[in-house]
């Protein structure tokens, strides 16, 4: 084998890199960049509609019932999901389980216990990667027999959830709970949606110093039938829009707005979306579009639908169903990963957690009809 002189090799490498860069630029200009993976590195144009779905696990022996999932993208690119499972909701054997979908992997990892307080029930985990390498894990522990007996705790991880800090109590007053992802505002304020199961009212808890101190806001919001479980986004003008579950019979998803960084909130008012007393999730995509995952029914937790707004919630012009058969499909958790894919995890018939991955173009195949 002939030896290539170092300077000649360097020159060849330089031209190889330039040629590769030229090909990448050409691909970008012609719209032929490789697609982001849906589950397992599947390739196809990101501007073409796609939809993939799978159950996260086959079964968890001894834990037949599950609910209340959450999902986030870890700094290394893996998806990280958690949910609570046990004999039934509020049973004393309930624990919080977690699973990961590694980049390029075909399947989620086998479920593992993320948190278990012996003899006590847990619920409503919230996972959130804050963009600075830290992963937050919020959850509630039931110090009694009902959701009214819950306290909110949290842990943090600086190594993608391999190890965790000790338990911190965020809200020691019973009745407060978590459900949806935190939001980091443009000024760095960290705002976590919360709600009170006793009063059936929403709230928010803010920190501007990385969690050293917290402040509750929005706890006086009221609406007929009750409102809970806010999900929030920050709009282009800096305002924060939150959608909330209603307890009203034949009620609608309710909304509130803050224009001062989450300190004060407008009086709740109904949207055009029906709500069967079930959780919703709202997210802002990087192109500014809003996506809402909700049960499009007054009575049932089916269908589970995705609606799209291209004008920050003023109008909603597209909607598609993720599930529309008989059964419970509820408590969605919604994110957009760095590759542009929209990910949703949700309760699947109370026996499993399902993961769906799709893009905006998939939603846009169906116009929204009231």
Secondary structure, DSSP 8 states (H G I E B T S, - for coil): -----HHHHHHHHHHHHHHHHHHHHHHHHHT------SSS-----TTS--EEEEES-S--TT--EEEEEEEEE-TTS-EEEEEEEESSTT-TT-EEEEEEE-TT-SS----EEEE--TTSEEEEEEEEE-SSS-EEEEEEEESSSSGGGEEEEEEEESSTTSS----EEEE-STTEEE-S--EE-TTS-EEEEEEETTTTEEEEEEESSTTSS-EEESTT---TT-EEEEEEEE-TTS-EEEEEEE-STTEEEEEEEESSSSSS----EEEEEEESS---EEEE-TTS-EEEEEE--SS-S--EEEEEESSTTS---EEEEEE-SSS-EEEEEEEE-TTS-EEEEEEETTTEEEEEEE-HHHHTTSB---
